[in-house]
Amino acid sequence: MTPSPQQVYDALVRRRRDGTIDLPAAVAAEPDLAALGPALDLLHAGPTWPVLVGGLTWSARSVDLTGDASYTVPGGTAFTVGVALAYATGDDGGVFALRLATVPGWTFGAAFPTLPPTPVQEGGAVGYRPSFLADLPVSGVVFAATATTGGTAALRLTGAVGAPPLFDAFADFYGPFPLRFDGPVSIPADATDPPGLSLFAASTRQPIVLGPVALEDFGLRIATELDLDPAFSTQTSYSTVYGEATLRLGSNEPVTGTVSTPLLAMATTWLLNVTFPPDDAPGLGGGLAGIASMLGVPADLLAAPRGLDDFGGFRISEIDLSLLAPSATGGLPALDYVAVVLRSAKRWTPPVPYLTVSDEGMRWLSLWGDGTPSVSGTVFGTREVGQSDLDRRALAVGRPRVAIGGAAGPSALANPQEPVFSLDVTASFPQFVVTGALSQGEIPLDQALGWLFGVTFPYALDITEFEFEADLQAQTFAGSALVTTDFSVRVGDVEIRLSDVFLQVDALQSGVAGGIIATFVLPGVGPAGSGDAAFAVGASYAPSTAWEFQAELGAGDQLDLVTLVRKFMGEASDNELPSVTLTELSLHFAPTPRTYDLAGAVVGVWRPVILGQPRDLSVGARVAVSRDAEGGVSGSVTPSRTAPRTSPPSSSSR
């Protein structure tokens, strides 16, 4: 039940002692004042906070209390405030309004013990400096807390801000100062945490028009950005001042949004952005004509790719602006470029088997650097190949995939509607550059080849990495792919497993270059018969160097030659034999001009019994041989030996 003004007045009178009222204690003791509690909680006023009462009056609809108090943000410096508490009732219940007016000389630096650093551009680079808030000249600052009998509460900060020297680059544009600010504030309970601020100060700057861009309602937003993702920032929080404005873009049904830029981190160029949420993104009226209007160019200058010229499903998701700052132009900002991003939630089904197109979008860019706009664009999207379509196709042709050791049948699906794999593809025009990369899933190459050639593959072939770039104007192509497989053969007890094959090709006007690297794994041939050893064997070709071949033992891998021979001959393990371990092997050979580099290292370890005690003895050597283009051969042999050392007897020597 909402208390009446007289009930609130009587409760305050009952809690007055020697001319003061301890507001937190009064809230705890008087049910009619309970709704004031959330406002005091936002201020972190503490368990006791006495207010020296200067006046207390009431009427049929309101109560007013004035006084003075000392107020301290947790961990900060105490400062004197003028207190004004008002209570009023209306159709929606009762509202408490508590205002704390600071005295002249109040600063953010004195009030808040922790202020986050500020990113500032200096000398062409952005670095962090102590918070600009600490010495920011402000006046008439008021903490305004409200709380309702319905249980809601809010805290705002109002006042006026002056122009410190750090604002010199944009003070003339946004001035004259001081500017009145207002916005929400959150006061941390922990002195080591920074406050949350988002204070907007409106400017008297008149609207400006730059090509298709109209900007109005200018202002500064003094803000702290908290809880930043450490994966993208070296700081967990920072403080900054944004330049904001309302954007109206285009002459035909202009798009409206709020754009902003961090002024201290953008000395000569203001990058402004507005991103629309998917459920509130504006539609595109007029098709290409609407896009041309936003870019400030004639409609006949644009042409959408065939098949994507129906803009009914596209909405504007993002707008980017680049302005040359007043500090760079010596006057008003100048338009550098406008970019508009369009996205469609529609899933496209082209007349291509198994293929669906999703997340389709376009980005149109108009450059205004020399005053005459030039336009370019990109089309992007995800190409999905559906698993259910692949399985239905496999059953229809009677050639389902057969797994090693398994029975014939379609692959098991947790969700038949999920795609087998997706490709992110981007096409730029008028440059006509197409790029793409595998973004999700794996390409089942064995299934595709099986359907194409009418055969069943007894092992898996999956493309796990794939990317390409084609420049149609320059007539170049570059692509790479990583194919994984479970193919293996046995020689005696030695298993040779083909792990993966990496392929790369670069087609230029001057010729074609490329390469292939295959990785083979020999399981269980490491030292003492444990661990695996991997070998990479490859070949590459370039017009300038012709063919080159290479092979090497995997970094950190070791191959026990005794174990390898034993497995090859099918013999059981014998702990009495010494171990001979290959720790390094690499070969690089170029037929033209017949150069090569060969390096290898081997270590032998055996355990002789000396004076009745088994001892470990290790001897090794590294050999390197090379031949240069002039036919000169050089090499080196580096022996190594370890002195015998006593070791615990093995089970076979007991």
Beta strands, then each sheet from edge to edge (+ up, - down):
strand 1: 16-17
strand 2: 20-22
strand 3: 50-58
strand 4: 62-71
strand 5: 79-90
strand 6: 93-102
strand 7: 118-122
strand 8: 125-129
strand 9: 138-148
strand 10: 153-161
strand 11: 179-186
strand 12: 196-202
strand 13: 208-210
strand 14: 213-225
strand 15: 238-249
strand 16: 255-262
strand 17: 269-275
strand 18: 314-324
strand 19: 334-344
strand 20: 355-367
strand 21: 374-386
strand 22: 419-429
strand 23: 433-441
strand 24: 443-444
strand 25: 461-471
strand 26: 476-485
strand 27: 488-491
strand 28: 494-508
strand 29: 511-522
strand 30: 533-542
strand 31: 546-553
strand 32: 559-560
strand 33: 579-590
strand 34: 595-606
strand 35: 609-610
strand 36: 613-627
strand 37: 633-646
sheet 1: 1+ 2- 3+ 4- 5+ 6- 9+ 10- 11+ 12- 14+ 13-
sheet 2: 1+ 2- 3+ 4- 5+ 6- 9+ 10- 11+ 12- 14+ 15- 16+
sheet 3: 7+ 8-
sheet 4: 17+ 18- 19+ 20- 21+ 22- 23+ 25- 24+
sheet 5: 17+ 18- 19+ 20- 21+ 22- 23+ 25- 26+ 28- 27+
sheet 6: 17+ 18- 19+ 20- 21+ 22- 23+ 25- 26+ 28- 29+ 30- 31+ 33- 32+
sheet 7: 17+ 18- 19+ 20- 21+ 22- 23+ 25- 26+ 28- 29+ 30- 31+ 33- 34+ 36- 35+
sheet 8: 17+ 18- 19+ 20- 21+ 22- 23+ 25- 26+ 28- 29+ 30- 31+ 33- 34+ 36- 37+
end
